[in-house]
Amino acid sequence: MKLKDRVAVITGGARGIGRAIAERYADEGARVVVADILEAEAKATAQAIGRGAFGLKVDVTDQASIDAMVKAVVDEAGRIDILVNNAAIFNMAPVLEVTREDWDRNFDINTKGLFFTLQAVARRMVEQAAADPAWRGKIINMASQAGRRGESLVSAYCASKAAVISITQSTAKGLIPHRINVNGIAPGVVDTPMWDEVDRLFAKYENLPIGEKKRQVGEAVPFGRMGVPEDHAGAAVFLASSDADYVLAQTLNVDGGNWMS
């Protein structure tokens, strides 16, 4: 097992890609912490996973909530070895209709929330590195193919995810002296409940039947279909394992060939 006895925190872990990673990490021997603003769902997911997993509430827009989550994990599990920064939201609107409130909410969760969660966990990881010369930490930031290119209806989301890729590069350089590897994963189009909402928004703005945009984007993926949450778990295991000790500041595309870089 690649993650035996490691303690892994996954934000936004109650459902979707976060849950798929949590389940796979547990299969690989990690003790999983499902951290989500949806506290009941986080605890239900952890209970379903078993094997020492536990759920906690975290609101990544609230520093006190982030700090309380880190403390609760350390109190319960003793340390944090892996962080998957997965909590995020999506919304869309034509450029002329984007509001300051929409823009701020995207950045408060997808960018600021990710950075300050990383910072709080990294402070604990730095202490662990100082206490144990053999210890290594792994941080994985969930970006998106939307961070690789602009989309006319998704300007705020695209910008927030482009910032995640940049944050991944900067924090990787800043934390590697403490034996903490920071990398990212950029999913493409993924068949989750969130995409049903995305499809409804495209139907509204592009005057399409419900389900048509989802069909179109799935057919456009070179692999031949939309991704599913489980498609991302293998990359998340790799980046969290010792196999990736020499991988640093990279954002790995896991998108069926949708974006080539």
N, C-alpha and C positions, 0 to 999 in steps of 0.2 A: 504493500500500500504506500502510495507516494506521499501522503500527508499524515502518516501515523503520529498520533498524539500532539498534533499541532492545533492551536486554538484559532479559529477563523471567524471573523465578524463580517457579515454580509448585510449591507444596508439595502432597503427595499427588497428584503429577502422573503417576504411572505408569499409572493406570487411571481409568475412569469419567469424571466431569465434568472432573477435572484434566487427563486426557489429551486430551479433546475441546478444551479451551481451549488446551493446548500446541500441538496440531496446527493450530488456527486461527491462533494467534499467528504460527507459522512461516509460514503462508500469507500473512500480512499483513506479513512482512518482519522479524520479530523474531528475535533469537538466543535460543533457549529453553533454560532450565535446568530439567530435570525432577528435582525434589528429593523423595525419598520414603524412608520407612523400609525399603521393599522395594528394596534397592539393585540387585539383578539386574534387576528389572522396570523400574526407573527407567532404567537404562542401555539396556535393550532398547527401551523406548519412544523414548528419545532417538535411538538408532541408526535406528529405523524412520522417525522424523521427518526426520533428516538436516539439511542446511542449517546446520551448525555447532552443532546442539543437543548438549547433553551431560547425562549423568545423575549425580546425587550422592546419597549417603545422608544423610538428616537424621532425627533423632529429636527432635521438637519438645518432648518432656518433659525434654530434657537441654540445658542452656544451653551446655555445651561443644560439643555437636554442632551447635547452631544457629550459634554463633560460627565454628566450623570451616567450615560450609557457606558462610557469608557470605564468609569469607576465600578459600575455594577459588573462588568465583564471581568475585570481584574479581581474583584472581591470573590466572584463565583469560580472563575477558572484559573486565576493566578497570573495570567499574562495574556498578551495578544501577539500572535505570530503572523497572521494574515488579515488584511483588510480588503474587501471587495466593495468599492464605492459604486453602488448600483442605483441608489435612490435617484429618481428623476421624474420630470413631468414632460408633457408635450402639449403644445397648442399651435394654432396656425391662423393666419389672416393675411389678406393682401397687404402689401407694404403701406398703402395709404390708410389702412384701418388698424394697424398695430398701435396699441395704447401703451403708455408708460407703465401701467399696472401689469399688462401682459409681459412686457419686456422684463420688468423687475422680478416678476414671479419666476420666469424661466431662469434668470441668473441667480436669484436667491436660492433656488433648489439645485439646479443642474451644475452650477459653477461655484458660487460661494459656499453652498452647503457641502459640496464635494471637497473643496479645498480645506475648509475648517474642520471637517471630520478627519481628513487626512492629517492635518496638523496635530489635532488632539491625540490621535492614535500614535502618530510618529513620536510625539514627546514621550509616550510610554515606551515605545520601541527603543528609543535612544537609551533610556535607562536600562532596558534589558540587555542591549548590546554592550553597555559599559560593564555590566555585572557578569557577562558570560562571553568570553572571546570566541566561542564556537557558534554562537547564536546568529541566525540571519532572519530578517523580516522581509515580507513580500506585501506590496500594495498594488492593487489592480484597479484602475479607473475605467469605468464603462463610458466610452465615448459613443460615436455613431458615424455611419457613412455620411450623415448630415454635417458632420464636422469637417469633412473633406471637400465639400462643394456647397455652393449656395443653391437655395430653392426659393422661387419667387413667393410662395405662400408660407414659407417656414423660416423667415429671416431671423427671428429671435431664437428659435430652437437651434438652427444651424450655427449661429454665432456662439451660443452657450456651449455647444459641443466642440466647436473649433477651439474654444478656450480650454476645454478639458484636455485636448491633445497637447496644447502648449503648456498647461499646468503639469501634465505628466512629464514632459521633457525637463522643465525647470526643477521640479521637486526631485526627480531622479538624480540630477546632478548634485542637488543640495543634500540628499540623504545617503548616497552611496558610501560616503566616508564612515557612516555608522552601520554599514553592512545591511542596509535596507534597499531592496530593489523596487523601483516604481516602474510599472508598465501599464499599458492600456489595452482594451479590446474595443474594436469598432464594429458593432453589429450592422447588418443591412436592414432589410425589411423582415420583420419577425412576426409570425402569426400568434399574437397574444390578444387578450381582451382589449388592450389599449389600441390595437390596430383597428378594431371595430369602430372605435370613436374616430380614429384618423380617417377611416373610410367614409364615415358620415360627414366629416368636415370637407373632404374632397368632393363628395356628392353635392354639398351645398355650394361650394365655390366654383366647381367646374361643371355644374349642371349635369351630373351623372346619376344613373340609377344606383341605389344602394348595392354594394358588393362589386360594382364594376371596376373601381380603382384598385381594389384588392386583387381582383382577377388580373388586371393589367400588370401590376407591379410583380406579381408572382410569375407570370409568363415571361417577363423581361429579365429575370435573374438568369445568368448563364447556366447555373446548375439545374434550372428547370422548375424551381418552386421557391416559395417564401421559406425563410428559416423558421425553425421552431426553437423554443427555449433550450432544449437539450443539445442543440447543435453547438452551443457556446461553452458547455461545461468542460469539454476536453481542453480547450485553450486556457480556461481558467485554472484547471488543475496543473497544466504545464507551467504556467507563469508563477504559480504558487509553490512549485516543487523545486528541488535542488537541480533538476534538469535545466532550469532557467537561471541559474546563478550568474551566468555571464551575459544575460539578456537585460538590457537597461535602456530606459527612455523610449521604448518602442510602443506603438499602438498597432496591434495586430488586427488586420481586417478579417472578420469572420462573417462573410456576406454572400457566399456562393459565387464569387467572382464579379459582384456588382460594381466594385471599385477596385481598380488595379493600380497599385503604387509600390 
